[in-house]
Amino acid sequence: MSLLHRILQEETTSGDSPETTPWKVHGWLGFFAWGVFVPLAVMSSVFRRSLPADGIWFRIHSTLNGMAYAFTVVAVTIAIVYTQKEGYPHFNGPHKRMGLAMVILASVQVLAGLFRPAKPNSSTSNEPDNNNDTTQQSVKKSSRRVAFEAGHRLLGVSLLLCGFWQIYRGVHLYDLYYTLDQLYQRCRSKRDGVSQQQQSTSWRNDETEPESVGVEPPSVS
């Protein structure tokens, strides 16, 4: 966390405003977690038979998923801390609620992977699956193992799709809050002769979005 704090300080002193810098870090952490690490982890499992050594796919899969989970926890922590600091309500919009749900479900996914039922001919659940499934086809898996594998895949794909939506939604909200709103404030300041510092943002409380480009944002008076 000290490294993250140092990054925030360096970004702030390099020209970004203190208000936007934490959200940029939040966005980049979420992007790498769900736009890079998790897709690569899924690919390592899908194409396990193409990898050269037995068990290497599992090490890649677990390492990338662990990194994605850590990045997600830090990203959500930043969002909670700075939402509180800015005085806005928590978990009052789709992006915020989805983020909370993903942290909970990702925690379940990680714990289920750590304590998964043992595979056939294995004494421990932590032994990685090798990519030679032909030797295990004649060995019947336990019902718990079958249920784990089905649930793990279903939840993994669901989280990945939610992650893609979160990235898209996060970029949209950032543009809405810090690009369109700031442009609107500047236009109002010039029109009314009021400085931008004397006005307050009015779109942040409930994630209200304009229906179209032609609709004027809510009043800031």
N, C-alpha and C positions, 0 to 999 in steps of 0.2 A: 504493500500500500504506500510505502514511502516513495517508491519509484513512480507510482501513479501520481502522487501529490507533486513530485518534482516536474513531471510532464505537464501537469495543469499549470504550474507556475511559469514554466518556460513558454507555453503557448500563450498565456495571458500577457507576458511581457514582450512577446514577439509581435503583437499587433492585434490579436483577437480580443474581443471584449470579454470581461469576466463572465458575462451572462451566457455567452454562446459556447465558450470553450469546454465546459463540462459536457454539454450535449454533443459536441463533436467527438469527444473521447468516448462517450456512451455509444454513439452511432458506429464508430470504427470498431469498437469491441464487439458489438452485435453483428456487424458485417463479417468480421473474421470468424466469429463463432459459428454463425449459421449460413454464411455465404461461401466459406472456404473449408473450415475444419470438418464440419458435419458432412457436407457432400463428399469430401475425400474419404471420410471414415466409412460412409455407406458404400462408396465405390470399392474400397478395399475388401469389403465383405462380399459384394456381388461378384467381383472378379478374383476371388480368392484362388481359384484353380490356375489362374494365369501367373500368379506370383511364384518366384523360384523356389522358396524353401517352405517346408511345412511349418505352420504356426506363425510365420512372419506377418500374415494378414491380420492376425488377432492383435499382435503388438501394435501395428499401425492403427487398427480400428480403436483399440482401447486408449491409446495415447492421444489421438486426435479428439476423441469424444471427451476425454478428461480435460483437455485444453479448452474445448468449446464450453464445457460446463463451468470451468473456472472463469472464463471470460464473461459468460452470461451472468454469473453471480456478481461479479464486479460491476458490470454494466447496470444491472438492476439496483445495486447499492448506490451507485452514483445518481441514478434517476430519483431514488427515494430521498437521498440526502439533499439534493439541490431543488427538488420539488418542495420539500419542507422549508428550505432556506428562502425560496422565492415566495412562499406563502400561498401556494396553490393546493387544492385538495388532491388527495391520493386516489388512484384507481377509479377515476370517474369517467374514463373514456375507453374505447375499444383497444387502443394500443397499450394502455397501461394495464388493463385487465388481462389482455392476452399475455403480456410480459410476466405478470404474476403467475398465471396459470402454467406458462411454459417452465418457469423455475420449479414449480411444484412437480410437474410431470417429468421434467428432466431429472430431478432428484430421485423420483421413483424409478426411472429408467437406469440410472447409475447404480442405485442400491440393488435393483433386481439383477443387473449384470454382475455385480460383485458376489452376490449370494445365490447365483443361479443353480438349478439342480445339476448334478454331475451327469456328464455324458456317458454313454455305454462304455464299459471297460475302463472307466476312470474312477479313481478313489476320491478325488477332490473336485469341487466345482471350479476351482481356480486354474485347473489345467487347460491350456488353450486348445481349441478345436483345430485339428490339422486340416489341410485342404484336400486330403485324399478320402473322400466320403465313401468310396466303393467298399472299403474294408468294414464300414459300419452299417452298410445297408442291410446286411444279414442279421444284425443285432437290433432287436426291437428296443426303441427308446421308451422310457417311462412316460406315463401320462403327464406328469409334472413337467418333464423336459419338453414334451411336445407343446404343452400349453405355454411354457416360458418362451420358446422360440417363436410361436405365432404372435404372442402378445408383444414381445420385444420388437419384432419386425413392424407390426402394425403401429405401435406407439412411436417407433423411430421415424417411420415415414410421415406420420401425422405431425410430429414435432418439426421435421424438416420443412414441410409445406407451411406450417405456421411461422417458421423462421423466415421463409421467403416473404410471406405477407407482412411480417413485422418490419423487415428491411424496407420494403416498398412504403409502408405506412409511416415509418419513421422519417424517411426522406421527405415525404409529403408534408408531415407536420412541421418539420424544421423549416421548410420553405414557407409554410403558412405563418408560423410564429415569428420568424426572424428575417424573412425576406419581404414578403408581401406586406406584413404589418408595419415594418419599418419604413417601407416605401410609402405606405398610406399615411403614416405619421408625418413624414417629411412634407408630403403634399398638403396636408392639413395645416402644418406649421407655416408654410409659405402663404397659403391662402388666407389664414386668419391672423397672421402676424404673431403667432405664439411660438415660443421656442419648443423644440422637441423634448427638452428635459422636463417641461411642465405638463406633459401629457402622459397618460398611463395606458398600457396595453389592455384591451378589453376582450380579446379572443381567447385568453388562456384558461379561464375558469372551467369551462365545460367542453373544450375541444370543439367549439362551434366552428363550422366551416361555411364559407359562402357557397350558395347553390351553383353559381356560375360566375364567370369573370365579370359579367355586366352588373352583378348585384353589389351595391355598396356595402362595405363592412359595417358592423354595428357602431353606434355613436360612441365617441370617446370623451364626450363632455362631462 
